[in-house]
Amino acid sequence: MRIFVKNSSKMKVRLNITIEDELLTRVKRYASAKKISVSELVEDFFKKVARPNKRKNIIELLEKLEKPAIDPKKDLKREFYEGQSKKYGF
């Protein structure tokens, strides 16, 4: 099977792939139902597979945060409750 995708904005190249006959029949039926060519279907799939990952890993984001200056000798639990009692008066 030969696939040729044309788009005037970027250069296109020919791609030869080998797939099972039954699969090709199903793909053609699917493409026909969606009113697109098999070439467009394949190109869209490749675009999805090859696109860069836009989402960042939460660990990478956390590592970029500025480290807080916390005295390791402080009892953070006590500091929290004292702050809450001053704020809410209990």
TASUL-V261041 format. One record per backbone hydrogen bond with DSSP energy under -0.5 kcal/mol. NH is the residue of the N-H (numbers start at 1). CO is the residue of the C=O. Records with the same first field share a line. If there is no record, write none. Layout:
NH: CO  CO
This chain:
3: 15
5: 13
10: 7
15: 3
17: 1  15
19: 17
24: 20
25: 21
26: 22
27: 23
28: 24
29: 25
30: 26
31: 27
32: 28
33: 29
34: 30
35: 31  32
36: 31
41: 37
42: 38
43: 39
44: 40
45: 41
46: 42
47: 43
48: 44
49: 45
50: 46
51: 47
54: 52
61: 57
62: 58
63: 59
64: 60
65: 61  62
70: 68
72: 70
74: 71
76: 74
79: 75
80: 76
81: 77
82: 78
83: 79
84: 80
85: 81
86: 82
87: 83
88: 84
89: 85
90: 85
